[in-house]
Amino acid sequence: MLGHSGGAIGNACETLVRRGEAVRVGFNPRMYRATATTAAAAAQATAPRPPAPPSTARPTPAVGAPGGRPGPVTRPNGQQYHPRALANLPDVEALRRLREAGVSVLLYGPPGTGKTSLIEAAFPDLITVAGDGDTTVGDLIGEYTQDQHGGYEFIYGPLVTAMQEGRALLLDDATLISPKVLAALYPAMDGRRQIQVKAHKGETITAAEGFYVIAGHNPGVHGAVLTEALASRFSVQIQVGSDYDLATALKINRTAVRIARNLATCQQAGEVGWAPQLRELIAFQKIADVLGAEAAFANLVGIAPLEDRDTVAEIVTKALGKQVTALSLGRQL
């Protein structure tokens, strides 16, 4: 009815679940239920997904701004991404060139630094797999699902869909996925560009032009292991940190940005294990706009990991010149 494959529809449903705009109520077959926020999500989804860029033509680069600087790139969710420098190019353009050349990329860095935002801005045709320890081969390749007549049909997973449609595939938190599961992906990334779907009559899937794999890795996340087999598949590995200059340009509280820079320096020196990234700073400003800066700074202390909270509170207190503790409820009004 929608003109998309079952794998694409399943991927969209999983995206809604991750965003809290639907709930998963069944696993075999996969079934979903709408929530009170589903209608609002559907109302925003009016534009069709752009087709995958042909491998023989370079995707349109970000529109240039006055002074030769690249302008922001609109992501599929409507938010704007501000390109950063990478190898003397805007990062979006660099990733697109690497895709044309068939060079797989691994982005690594703390959560909230913009890895996913960059990839979504670079590849409008992106399909995302949110990796975790429970990800199975069936989640990548596909599995049998009961149809409306009580029978079973094989529903292709995001890997097969990306291969057949020549689209980009993001393995988000790839290092949380079991190496045995990831092994099913490797034949599609080497010169063969094929996989065999053993669960579906041994069918062989050959990647269409434009198929591309990119991955994200958070080294500090518990259970994340970058194996040699996985690392060897990604010829380019790029570290991604927070752009605190961008935080200032976005008019985020300057004291909050200064505290974040200070904590980032302490983190590099091994004095703390956590520092606010751009995601936390954007959230800080939203909280400050609603509840005031005092509450936002208290929340900044409260979201720090327990083992670093005292150090964060000390740095925030010193920056503000008054005692700051984690945000908490007070006495009854």
N, C-alpha and C positions, 0 to 999 in steps of 0.2 A: 504493500500500500504506500509506503514512504519512498520506495525506490532505492533503498539502501540494503546492504547485506545484513544478515542476522548478527554477525560479529560487530558491525558498526553500531547497530541498535543496542546491543549488549554493552558496548563500551560507553555509549551515551548514558545508559541507565546507571552504570557504575559511577560515572562522573556525577550524576545527580545525587547518588548515595553519599559520595565523599563530601559533597557540598551541603549535605543535610536537606536536600530538596526532594528526597524520596527515601524509601526504606526497602531493604531486601528482605523478603519474607519466605524465600525458598531457594534451595541450592541445586536440587536435581529433580525437576527442572528449575532453572533460574527464574524466579518470579519477583516482581517488585510491586510496591503499593505507593500511590501518591500521598503526599502530606499537604498540610495547609499552605506550604510554600511552593508546591509544584506549579501551580497555575501562574504564579508570578515569574517563575523561571521560564515557563513556556511563552509567556507574553513577550519576553525579551528576545526570544530565538526566532526572529523573523527573516533574517538573511540566510541564504543557503551557503554552505561551506564552499570557499573557493576551490577550484580544481587544483590538483598537484601540478607544480610547474614542470614543463617538459625538461628532460635532462639535457637537451641540446641548446636550451636557451636559459640565460641567467635570469633568476627572478628579479623583479623590479626592486631596486634598492630603496632605502628610506629616502623620503623627499628631503632635499637639502634645505637648510635654513640659512638665513643671511649670515655671511661670514664664512661660508663653506662648511659649517657644522651640520651633521645630519639631524633631521627633525625626528620627533617621536614616531614610533611605529605602533599602530593599533593592534592589540591582541584580539583573539576570537571572542573574549568576554567583554570587549569594548574598552578595557583599560588600556592606557598608553604606556609603552615601554620606551625609555630614553636610552639610546645606544651608548655603549662605552667603547673605549679604544682596545683593539686587539690586533697585534701585528700590523700596526699602521693603517688599520681599516676600522670602520664601525663593526662592532662584534656581530651584528646581524648579517652584514655583508660577508664577513669572514666565514661564518658558519654556512652560508649559502654556497660559497665557492668550494668549501670542503665537501659539501654534499655533491656538487657537480663532479668533483674529482673522485668521489666514492671513498673518501677518507672518513672513517668513523671517529666520533669525538666523545670523550668522557669529561663531563664537567664535575668538579668536586669542590666542596666547601661546606660551611655550616648551613643549617636550614635558615631560610629567610634572606638569603643573599641575592636571590634573583635568578637562580639557574633555570627554573621552569619558565619564568617570565621571558627570559632571553630566547629559549627554544621555541616557545609559542609565538613570539614575535617574528622569529626567523622563518618558521614553517607553518603557514596557515592551514596546511593539509594534515597537520599532526594528529596521530593517534597515540594516546598515553596509556601505559600500563603502570599502575601504582604497585610497586613491588613490596612484598613483605615475606616473612617466613612461611606463610601459608600458601603462597603462590604455587600453583601446580602447572604441569605441562599442559593440561587441559585448558587452564586459564589463558595460556599463550596461543595454543594451536586450535583448540576447540574441543567440543564434547557433544555427546548425544543428549538431546533434550526432548522431553515429552511434548507432543503437539496437541492441538485442540481435539483431535480425533482419538486420542489415547495411544497413538503410535509414537515412535521415536524418530527424530531426524537429527542429523549431525549439523551443529551450528559452528561455523568457523570462528576462531578466536581472533584477537587483534593482530597477531603476527601474520596469519594467513591473509586477513583483509588488507593489511598494509602491503604485503607482497603482491597480491592480485591487482590492487588499485594503484600501485606505484607511489605509495605515500610514505611519509616519515613516521618512524615509530620511536617513541621515547620510553625507555626503561627507567622510570623514576625510582630512586632508591634501589638501583639494580643490585647492589652488594648485599641487600637483605634477602634476595632470592636464592634458593638453594642452588649450588653449582650444578647439581644433576638436572635441575629444571632448565637452567641457562644453556646447558649443553644441547638442548633441542633447537636452540636459536643459531648456534655457531655455523652450521652448513649454509644458512642463508646469508651469512656475512662474509664468507670466503669466496673463492673463485667459482664455486659451484652455483651459488645463489639459488639453492634448492633445499627443500625439506621434504621428508616423507611422513605423511600423516598415517601412521600405523593403525590408529584407531578407526580410520575411515578407509578400509579396503586397501591400505598401503598406498594411497594416492600420493603422487608426486606434485608438489607445488613449486613452480618456477617464478622467481621475482620479476615483476614488470619493471621497465625503466622508470627511474625515479625513486624506487624503494631505497630506504636509508634508515640506518639504526643509529641513535644517539642515546647516551645514558647520563644519569645523574647519580652522584655518590656523596653521601655525608659521612666523612671519616670518623666523626666523633659520636655517631649513633651506635648504641650498644647492639652488637651482633653483626655490624657491617664488616664484611671481609672482602677485600679486593684480591681475588685469586689471580695467579699468574695467567691462567687460561683466559680469564675475563679481560685483564689488563692488556694482554697481547692482541686482543681483537680491536682495541681502540688506539690507533696510532698517534692521535693527538689527545693530550690530557691537559685540561685548562683549569687552573685554580680560580675560584670565584669568591671574592670577598665583598663586603658591603661598601658601597660608594657613599662615603659620608659627605662628600661634596654635593652629591645629588640630594641627600637629605636636607642640606642647607638650602639648596636651590628650591626645594619643595616647601620652603618656609616652615620647616619643623623647628620647634623650640631650640634655640642655639645652645642653651645650657644642656639640654638633653643630648644633643649631638656631641658636645664637648665631653660629656660623661661617657658616651658610647666610645668615642675615640680613646679616652683614657683607659677604659676597660679592655678595649681591643689591644692596646699596648701591653697591659698587664697580662692578657691572655697569651700573647706571643712570648712573653718572658716566663710563662709558666706559673705566674702568681695566682691566676684564677682560671677556671675552666670554661667560663661563659662571658660573653659580651653581647649587648643588644645589636641585632642586625637591622637592616633597613626595614624589614617587616615589623619588628618591634617598635621602631621609631615612628613609622606611619601610624601604627595603632596608638602609640603614645599621644600623637597630636590629635587623633580623633577623640581619645579620652579627655584630653585637656580641653578640647572645644566643648565637650558635653559637661564634664564634672569639674573642670578647672585644673590648672597646672599642678597644684598641691596634690590632688588625688592621683594625677597621672604619674608623678614622681614616686608616690607611695606604691602605686601598682608596679612601677618599674622594679622596685625593690622586691615586691612580692612574687614576680614571675621569675626571678633569678633562682637557679637550682639551690636547694637547701644548703649544700656545702659551700656555695659562694655567696650566700645571702648577706652574711655579716660584712664581708669585704665590699660588696656592692652598696650596702647601706652606709658604710663608712665613707665611700667615695662620693655618693649622692649627698650625704650630710655635709661634707666638706665643701662641695660645690655650691650648695644653697646657703650655707652658713647657719643651718638650724637642723635639729634632729629630725630624721625621716625614718619611719618604720613601714613595714608592709601594710598595704591597704586592708583595713578590717572594719567590722561593725563597731559602733560606739554604744553608749548607753541608750536606754529607751527614751524616745522623745515624749 
